[in-house]
Amino acid sequence: MNRRRFFKLCAGGMAGSTMAALGFSPEPALAEVRAYKLTQARITRNTCPYCSVGCGLLMYSRGDGAGNIKNHIFHIEGDPDHPVSRGTLCPKGAGLTDFVNSKDRLRYPMVREPGAKEWKRISWHEALTRIARHIKKDRDANFVEKNAEGVTVNRYTTTGMFGSTSVSNEVGFLTLKLARALGMVCLDHVARI
């Protein structure tokens, strides 16, 4: 027996005894058939909300949408068929499962009235109505039709618009048109962050 063969035998014996000590036995391990975790999952395609890249997502959920079974997202991964990201995600996108399932995630509109200490839940209709009312009141109070030299400027500088990356080009175009129609000049986009 030469030195090389001796070390191979010793290494093989140590590996085998270590595996046995840890409880690993090849027969039960090979006999066990584990169910794939994405079996019977419902797949929904979406876009990552974090930056301007717009990576494609595959969101896996369980539940059939019946009244007594609530859908629950349990896995999110990159969409390999998406032309932008081709299945890759940055750390923020890869952590979306934790964000979606967070108990602190805001799921409905809330408002804290002036002087109140507690937030109260309101409907989406009421939230949109309040936002429209506040924008109208602010625009009426702060709209500048002409500057100091008398030149017509039609600008509204006390409210701004912040664009989203999770919308299509058409929706982004319409959002910008709305902001410009109101006279807003303070415009930005999440892609610049």
Backbone torsions as a table, in degrees:
resi	resn	phi	psi	omega
1	MET	NA	130.0	178.5
2	ASN	-94.3	175.8	-174.8
3	ARG	-65.3	-41.8	-178.6
4	ARG	-61.9	-45.2	179.5
5	ARG	-64.5	-37.3	179.0
6	PHE	-61.0	-45.4	179.9
7	PHE	-66.8	-36.0	176.9
8	LYS	-62.8	-44.8	179.3
9	LEU	-64.4	-42.6	179.2
10	CYS	-64.1	-44.3	-179.6
11	ALA	-64.9	-41.7	178.4
12	GLY	-64.2	-41.0	178.5
13	GLY	-65.9	-41.1	178.8
14	MET	-66.5	-40.6	179.8
15	ALA	-64.8	-43.4	179.7
16	GLY	-64.8	-42.8	-179.9
17	SER	-69.5	-34.7	177.2
18	THR	-66.1	-43.5	178.7
19	MET	-62.9	-41.5	179.1
20	ALA	-66.2	-38.6	179.5
21	ALA	-66.0	-30.8	178.8
22	LEU	-82.5	-1.6	177.1
23	GLY	89.2	12.0	-179.8
24	PHE	-85.4	121.9	176.0
25	SER	-127.3	129.2	-172.6
26	PRO	-65.3	-29.9	-176.4
27	GLU	-64.4	-53.7	179.3
28	PRO	-63.9	-35.0	-178.7
29	ALA	-66.2	-39.4	179.5
30	LEU	-76.1	-26.8	-178.1
31	ALA	-79.4	-23.9	-176.8
32	GLU	-74.3	133.0	176.2
33	VAL	-115.3	111.3	-179.9
34	ARG	-89.2	141.4	176.5
35	ALA	-76.2	136.8	176.8
36	TYR	-64.1	133.1	-172.2
37	LYS	-65.6	-19.8	-179.0
38	LEU	-97.3	7.7	178.8
39	THR	-63.8	136.2	178.7
40	GLN	61.4	23.8	176.6
41	ALA	-90.5	148.8	176.2
42	ARG	-91.3	128.8	-176.5
43	ILE	-102.3	129.8	177.2
44	THR	-124.8	129.1	177.4
45	ARG	-87.6	141.5	-179.7
46	ASN	-152.8	-177.6	178.8
47	THR	-121.1	137.8	178.9
48	CYS	-63.3	135.8	-174.9
49	PRO	-89.5	2.2	-166.2
50	TYR	-84.2	-42.7	-174.7
51	CYS	-138.1	-172.6	-174.9
52	SER	-81.4	-5.5	-178.7
53	VAL	-65.5	-41.4	178.5
54	GLY	73.7	47.9	-179.1
55	CYS	-64.4	146.2	179.0
56	GLY	-82.5	142.5	-179.4
57	LEU	-122.5	148.7	166.3
58	LEU	-114.9	117.3	-179.2
59	MET	-106.9	126.3	-178.1
60	TYR	-104.7	129.5	179.9
61	SER	-135.0	158.0	175.0
62	ARG	-115.8	150.9	-177.5
63	GLY	118.5	143.0	-176.0
64	ASP	-99.8	6.8	178.4
65	GLY	81.1	5.0	178.0
66	ALA	-69.4	167.5	-176.3
67	GLY	-62.1	-29.8	-175.8
68	ASN	-101.8	-2.4	179.6
69	ILE	-123.7	113.2	-178.8
70	LYS	-88.4	135.0	176.3
71	ASN	-64.0	141.6	-179.6
72	HIS	-136.8	120.7	178.4
73	ILE	-78.7	123.2	-178.1
74	PHE	-119.4	-7.8	179.8
75	HIS	-156.1	137.1	176.3
76	ILE	-133.0	133.2	178.2
77	GLU	-142.6	168.5	178.2
78	GLY	-70.2	147.7	179.9
79	ASP	-89.0	111.6	-178.3
80	PRO	-67.1	-18.2	179.7
81	ASP	-91.4	-1.0	-178.1
82	HIS	-76.5	130.5	-174.9
83	PRO	-69.0	-20.6	-177.4
84	VAL	-85.8	-55.5	-171.5
85	SER	-99.8	-20.6	179.7
86	ARG	51.3	38.9	174.3
87	GLY	96.1	-4.5	-179.1
88	THR	-94.2	152.0	175.7
89	LEU	-138.7	146.5	174.3
90	CYS	-78.1	175.4	179.5
91	PRO	-58.8	-34.6	178.6
92	LYS	-66.8	-44.3	178.5
93	GLY	-67.1	-36.0	179.1
94	ALA	-68.9	-21.7	178.9
95	GLY	-94.0	12.5	-177.0
96	LEU	-62.6	-29.5	-179.7
97	THR	-60.0	-41.8	178.6
98	ASP	-66.3	-38.5	178.9
99	PHE	-65.5	-45.7	-177.4
100	VAL	-64.0	-38.1	-176.0
101	ASN	-95.7	9.2	-179.1
102	SER	-67.3	138.0	178.4
103	LYS	-72.6	-17.9	-179.7
104	ASP	-91.5	1.1	-178.4
105	ARG	-69.3	133.1	178.0
106	LEU	-75.8	124.6	-174.9
107	ARG	-113.8	-8.4	-179.3
108	TYR	-154.6	160.8	-178.0
109	PRO	-67.8	141.7	177.0
110	MET	-135.0	155.3	-179.8
111	VAL	-140.4	144.8	172.1
112	ARG	-117.5	112.4	-177.5
113	GLU	-66.5	153.8	178.3
114	PRO	-56.4	128.8	-180.0
115	GLY	86.7	-12.1	-179.5
116	ALA	-84.3	155.4	178.6
117	LYS	-102.6	-17.2	-175.3
118	GLU	-111.9	148.0	173.7
119	TRP	-87.0	143.3	176.6
120	LYS	-124.4	148.5	-178.4
121	ARG	-80.6	138.0	176.6
122	ILE	-130.2	166.6	180.0
123	SER	-79.1	162.9	177.3
124	TRP	-63.6	-39.0	178.9
125	HIS	-60.8	-45.7	179.6
126	GLU	-65.1	-39.3	-179.8
127	ALA	-63.0	-47.3	-179.9
128	LEU	-66.3	-36.7	177.4
129	THR	-64.3	-42.7	179.1
130	ARG	-64.7	-42.3	179.5
131	ILE	-61.9	-46.1	179.5
132	ALA	-61.6	-41.4	-179.9
133	ARG	-64.5	-42.5	179.7
134	HIS	-66.7	-40.3	178.3
135	ILE	-64.4	-44.4	179.9
136	LYS	-61.6	-44.4	-179.1
137	LYS	-64.8	-43.3	-179.8
138	ASP	-67.3	-41.3	-179.9
139	ARG	-65.4	-42.8	178.8
140	ASP	-61.6	-34.8	-178.0
141	ALA	-81.2	-26.8	-170.3
142	ASN	-123.0	9.0	-179.5
143	PHE	-70.5	132.8	179.6
144	VAL	-109.4	112.8	-179.7
145	GLU	-84.8	-42.5	-179.3
146	LYS	-132.1	146.3	177.9
147	ASN	-84.1	-173.0	-175.5
148	ALA	-63.7	-27.1	179.8
149	GLU	-86.8	-0.5	179.5
150	GLY	87.1	8.5	179.1
151	VAL	-82.0	134.1	178.7
152	THR	-69.8	122.1	-179.0
153	VAL	-119.1	-27.5	179.2
154	ASN	44.4	64.7	-178.6
155	ARG	-123.2	152.3	-177.6
156	TYR	-131.9	101.9	-169.0
157	THR	-105.2	-5.1	-175.6
158	THR	-88.9	-6.8	176.3
159	THR	-133.2	144.3	179.9
160	GLY	-125.2	171.6	179.2
161	MET	-122.6	134.3	179.5
162	PHE	-116.4	117.9	-174.9
163	GLY	-78.6	154.1	-179.0
164	SER	-106.6	150.1	177.0
165	THR	-91.4	-9.3	-174.4
166	SER	-91.9	14.4	-179.0
167	VAL	-115.6	162.3	178.7
168	SER	-76.5	170.1	177.6
169	ASN	-59.5	-38.4	-177.9
170	GLU	-65.3	-43.6	179.3
171	VAL	-67.5	-39.4	176.6
172	GLY	-61.9	-40.4	178.0
173	PHE	-62.1	-45.5	179.8
174	LEU	-66.3	-36.2	177.4
175	THR	-63.2	-44.5	178.3
176	LEU	-63.9	-40.6	178.3
177	LYS	-61.6	-40.6	177.7
178	LEU	-62.5	-46.1	-179.5
179	ALA	-62.1	-43.5	179.4
180	ARG	-67.4	-36.4	179.1
181	ALA	-64.6	-32.5	176.7
182	LEU	-76.1	-13.9	-179.4
183	GLY	94.9	10.0	-178.9
184	MET	-67.0	137.4	175.4
185	VAL	-117.5	-12.2	178.6
186	CYS	-91.5	89.3	-177.5
187	LEU	-122.0	139.2	176.7
188	ASP	-149.0	174.5	-176.4
189	HIS	-142.1	148.9	-178.1
190	VAL	-62.9	-18.8	179.4
191	ALA	-66.0	-20.3	-178.7
192	ARG	-86.1	-6.4	-176.8
193	ILE	-81.9	NA	NA
